[in-house]
Amino acid sequence: MSHAQSSILIIQPLMPQLDEKLSQHFDCHRLYDYQDPAQFLQQHGEEIRGIVTRGDVGVETALLEQLPACKAIAVFGVGTDRIDLGYTKAQGIQVSITSDILTDDVADLAMTLTLGFTRNLVAYHQFARSGAWENTGVTLSSKASGKRMGIAGLGAIGKAIARRAEAFGMEVAYTARSAKDVPYKRCENIEQLAAFSDFLVLALPGSPENLQLVDAKVLAALGQEGVLINIARGTVVNESDLIHALQQRTIKGAALDVFSHEPMIHPALRELDNVLLTPHIASATHETREAMSNNVFENMLGFFSSGKMLTAI
């Protein structure tokens, strides 16, 4: 196959090893490198047959409309909230995600944030390092085992979090669009789930119906002893309501891996002492990122050799 037949568009920077692999096999155009992307699309849009993007970036429909030959989008990640799946389906465009590859890592981080927040890990670490222990005693933290965890969204990641919570002797409840065959209690809505929870874990997609789902009402239901854990998408939370709830101690605190305007984190969140923050690293392990890279590459290879992506949704 000649390079000319295998033109792909890379929307945002990828991991170097994935970029390198794609470059060896395909004619790669990096949209982020062009000073005038509009001009490039006008001149070469018709040549592009595939797209590689990240879950947090997606592809705008306006861009797809300029790529009439594009029939494959490989997503590095599991989020499709930034892709209009109605449009891709209508146009016969296959979309693949790196499903099931990052489940364990994301679930591990949800549990890490739960334990790290409740056991005051970061503050204890700083206290121990500073030498302050020589002069003063330690404050107490909170127990996680035996507490109640509410999981919003019980897909593969939600279920993996539930299994971990069970291992810590926690009582689990959930919300999901449909009832699942699981031994956990299902709540009617997220407000009920919040009222049940000591830890409210968000593991649901950043789809339009979940936009700012967690608002002042939900946070009030979570209450003064409740902690919000978000490993989903920043858009699922009304950030100003969350900041207000944290400032007023309406809730005990929050542990967040995702934010509304990444990589910008609202200054108020950075200043609060009842938050634990990580920079969207839920799937950021060497092992998982390598497996995700391989999946994206193999999906593109499959599409160009047989017309079929391997893990199309």
matplotlib code that plots the C-alpha trace (Angstrom):
import matplotlib.pyplot as plt

x = [0.0, 1.4, 1.6, -0.7, -3.6, -3.0, -3.3, -4.2, -4.8, -3.5, -5.5, -3.4, 0.1, 0.2, 2.8, 6.1, 6.2, 2.7, 3.5, 6.6, 4.8, 2.0, 4.6, 6.4, 3.2, 1.0, 1.2, 0.7, -0.5, -0.4, -3.2, -1.6, 1.6, -0.1, 0.0, -3.1, -5.1, -8.0, -5.8, -4.4, -7.9, -9.0, -6.0, -5.7, -8.9, -10.1, -7.0, -7.5, -8.9, -8.4, -8.1, -6.2, -7.3, -7.4, -10.6, -10.3, -9.9, -12.2, -13.1, -15.4, -18.1, -17.2, -13.8, -15.2, -17.4, -14.2, -12.9, -15.2, -12.9, -12.4, -14.0, -12.1, -11.4, -9.1, -9.5, -6.6, -8.9, -12.4, -14.3, -16.4, -18.1, -16.2, -17.3, -20.8, -21.5, -24.9, -22.9, -20.2, -22.9, -24.8, -21.6, -20.4, -17.3, -16.0, -14.9, -12.6, -11.7, -9.1, -11.9, -11.0, -7.3, -7.4, -10.1, -7.8, -5.6, -8.6, -10.2, -6.9, -6.7, -10.3, -9.4, -6.0, -7.8, -10.4, -7.7, -5.3, -7.9, -9.4, -6.1, -4.7, -1.7, -0.3, -0.4, 1.1, 3.9, 4.7, 4.5, 6.9, 9.3, 9.4, 10.6, 7.5, 6.9, 9.8, 8.0, 4.3, 1.8, -0.2, -3.8, -6.2, -7.6, -10.7, -11.3, -12.3, -13.1, -16.7, -17.9, -20.4, -19.3, -21.8, -20.6, -22.3, -22.0, -21.5, -19.8, -16.5, -14.7, -17.5, -17.6, -13.9, -14.1, -16.9, -14.8, -12.0, -14.4, -15.8, -12.3, -12.0, -15.2, -17.2, -20.9, -21.6, -24.5, -24.8, -26.7, -26.8, -29.1, -30.2, -30.2, -27.1, -26.8, -24.8, -25.3, -25.3, -28.2, -29.3, -30.4, -33.0, -30.9, -27.6, -29.1, -30.3, -26.9, -25.2, -27.4, -26.3, -22.6, -19.6, -17.7, -19.4, -17.3, -18.0, -17.4, -19.8, -19.3, -19.0, -22.0, -24.5, -27.0, -24.4, -23.3, -23.0, -24.9, -23.3, -24.6, -25.3, -28.3, -26.3, -23.5, -25.9, -27.2, -23.6, -23.3, -20.7, -19.1, -19.2, -16.3, -16.5, -14.1, -14.0, -12.1, -14.7, -14.8, -14.6, -17.8, -19.9, -19.5, -20.7, -17.3, -18.5, -21.0, -18.3, -15.9, -18.7, -19.5, -15.8, -15.3, -18.5, -17.7, -21.1, -19.1, -16.0, -13.8, -13.0, -10.3, -10.2, -8.3, -10.3, -11.3, -13.6, -10.8, -7.8, -4.9, -6.1, -7.2, -9.4, -7.2, -9.8, -9.4, -5.6, -5.9, -8.3, -7.0, -9.8, -9.0, -6.6, -5.7, -4.0, -3.4, -5.7, -3.4, -5.9, -4.6, -1.1, 1.0, 3.7, 2.0, -1.5, -0.3, 1.7, -1.3, -3.5, -0.9, -0.8, -4.6, -4.8, -2.1, -3.7, -7.1, -5.6, -3.7, -6.9, -8.8, -6.3, -5.7, -9.2, -11.5, -12.4, -11.2, -10.6, -12.4, -14.9, -17.8]
y = [0.0, 3.4, 6.1, 8.3, 5.8, 5.8, 9.5, 10.0, 13.1, 13.4, 16.0, 16.5, 15.3, 11.6, 9.6, 9.6, 5.8, 5.8, 8.7, 7.0, 3.7, 5.5, 7.5, 4.3, 2.8, 5.8, 9.2, 11.3, 14.8, 16.6, 19.2, 20.9, 21.5, 23.6, 27.3, 27.5, 24.3, 25.6, 26.0, 22.5, 21.0, 22.9, 21.6, 18.1, 17.3, 14.9, 12.7, 11.9, 8.4, 8.0, 10.1, 9.5, 11.5, 11.4, 10.8, 14.2, 15.9, 14.1, 15.5, 18.3, 17.5, 20.7, 19.1, 15.8, 17.5, 18.6, 15.0, 13.2, 10.2, 9.7, 6.4, 5.6, 7.4, 5.7, 7.2, 7.0, 6.6, 5.5, 8.8, 9.6, 12.7, 14.9, 13.0, 13.1, 9.4, 10.1, 11.9, 9.2, 6.4, 8.3, 8.8, 5.2, 6.2, 3.5, 4.7, 2.6, 3.2, 1.5, -0.2, -2.5, -1.6, 1.2, -0.2, -1.5, 1.6, 4.0, 1.8, 1.7, 5.5, 5.8, 3.6, 5.4, 8.8, 7.4, 6.1, 8.9, 11.5, 9.9, 8.9, 12.4, 10.9, 14.0, 16.1, 13.2, 12.9, 16.6, 16.5, 13.6, 15.1, 18.4, 17.1, 18.6, 15.2, 15.8, 18.7, 17.9, 15.0, 13.9, 14.7, 11.8, 10.9, 8.8, 5.2, 4.0, 0.3, -0.2, 3.0, 3.4, 4.0, 5.2, 4.7, 6.8, 4.7, 1.0, 0.2, -1.8, 0.9, 1.3, -2.5, -2.7, 0.1, -1.7, -4.9, -3.0, -1.2, -4.6, -5.9, -3.0, -4.0, -1.1, -1.1, -0.3, 1.2, 2.6, 4.5, 3.4, 3.8, 0.2, -2.3, -4.5, -8.1, -7.2, -7.6, -3.9, -1.6, 0.5, 4.1, 5.9, 9.0, 10.6, 12.6, 9.4, 7.9, 11.0, 10.8, 7.1, 7.7, 8.5, 8.5, 9.4, 8.2, 9.4, 6.8, 7.8, 9.1, 12.9, 12.7, 15.6, 14.1, 14.0, 17.6, 19.2, 16.4, 16.9, 20.3, 22.1, 19.8, 16.6, 18.0, 19.0, 15.4, 14.1, 16.2, 17.3, 13.8, 13.0, 13.0, 13.4, 11.3, 12.2, 10.0, 10.5, 13.9, 17.5, 18.4, 16.0, 18.4, 22.0, 23.3, 26.5, 24.6, 22.2, 25.1, 26.7, 23.4, 22.8, 26.4, 26.2, 22.7, 21.5, 18.4, 17.1, 17.2, 16.1, 14.1, 15.0, 13.7, 15.7, 19.3, 21.6, 23.4, 21.1, 21.6, 24.8, 24.0, 26.7, 28.7, 28.2, 24.4, 24.7, 26.8, 24.6, 22.3, 19.8, 18.6, 16.1, 16.9, 14.8, 15.9, 13.5, 10.5, 7.7, 5.6, 7.1, 4.0, 2.7, -0.7, 0.7, 3.5, 1.1, -1.2, 1.7, 2.8, -0.7, -0.8, 2.5, 1.4, -2.0, -0.4, 1.8, -1.1, -3.2, -0.5, 0.1, -3.6, -5.0, -2.0, -3.1, -1.7, -4.3, -2.7, -0.5, 0.5]
z = [0.0, -0.9, 1.6, -0.4, 0.2, 3.9, 4.9, 8.6, 10.6, 14.1, 16.0, 19.1, 20.2, 21.1, 23.0, 21.1, 20.6, 19.2, 16.9, 15.7, 15.0, 13.0, 11.1, 10.0, 8.5, 7.4, 5.9, 9.0, 9.1, 12.4, 12.6, 15.6, 13.6, 10.8, 11.2, 9.1, 9.6, 7.6, 4.5, 5.0, 5.2, 2.1, 0.1, 1.5, 3.4, 0.7, 1.1, 4.8, 5.3, 9.1, 12.3, 15.5, 18.5, 22.3, 24.3, 26.0, 22.6, 20.3, 16.8, 15.9, 13.4, 11.5, 10.9, 9.9, 7.3, 5.6, 5.4, 3.0, 2.6, 6.4, 7.5, 10.7, 14.0, 16.5, 20.0, 22.5, 25.6, 26.3, 26.2, 23.1, 24.6, 22.1, 19.1, 17.6, 17.3, 15.6, 12.8, 12.5, 12.3, 9.6, 7.6, 8.0, 10.0, 12.3, 15.8, 18.1, 21.7, 24.0, 25.9, 28.9, 28.7, 31.2, 33.5, 36.3, 36.4, 36.6, 39.3, 41.2, 41.1, 42.4, 45.4, 45.8, 46.0, 48.4, 50.7, 50.2, 51.0, 54.0, 55.6, 55.0, 53.1, 51.5, 54.7, 56.8, 54.2, 54.4, 58.2, 58.4, 55.8, 57.5, 60.9, 62.6, 64.2, 66.6, 68.2, 67.9, 67.7, 64.7, 64.1, 63.4, 60.0, 59.0, 58.4, 54.9, 55.5, 56.5, 55.0, 52.1, 48.6, 45.9, 42.4, 39.7, 36.5, 36.7, 33.4, 33.3, 35.4, 37.9, 38.5, 38.9, 41.5, 43.3, 43.5, 45.1, 47.6, 48.5, 49.3, 51.8, 53.5, 52.1, 51.3, 47.7, 45.9, 42.4, 39.7, 36.1, 33.1, 33.5, 36.4, 36.4, 37.6, 40.7, 44.4, 45.1, 45.8, 42.9, 43.6, 41.5, 40.9, 41.8, 44.6, 46.4, 45.8, 47.3, 50.4, 50.8, 50.3, 52.4, 49.2, 45.9, 43.0, 39.5, 36.9, 34.2, 30.7, 30.0, 27.7, 27.2, 29.6, 32.4, 31.9, 35.4, 36.9, 40.2, 41.4, 44.7, 45.3, 44.9, 47.1, 49.8, 49.8, 50.0, 53.2, 55.7, 56.1, 52.4, 49.9, 46.1, 44.0, 40.3, 37.8, 35.0, 33.3, 34.8, 32.9, 35.0, 37.9, 38.3, 39.3, 40.9, 43.0, 44.1, 45.0, 47.1, 48.8, 49.7, 50.9, 53.1, 54.2, 52.9, 52.0, 53.8, 50.7, 47.2, 45.4, 41.7, 38.7, 36.1, 35.8, 33.7, 31.8, 31.8, 32.1, 33.9, 37.4, 39.1, 41.5, 44.3, 44.0, 44.2, 47.4, 49.4, 52.1, 51.8, 48.2, 46.8, 43.1, 40.4, 36.8, 34.8, 35.4, 35.9, 33.0, 33.0, 33.7, 31.4, 31.0, 30.2, 27.9, 25.9, 25.5, 24.6, 22.0, 20.5, 20.3, 18.4, 16.0, 15.4, 14.8, 12.1, 10.6, 10.6, 8.9, 6.2, 5.5, 5.7, 6.1, 9.6, 12.9, 15.6, 18.5, 16.8, 19.1]

ax = plt.figure().add_subplot(projection="3d")
ax.plot(x, y, z, "-o")
ax.set_aspect("equal")
plt.show()
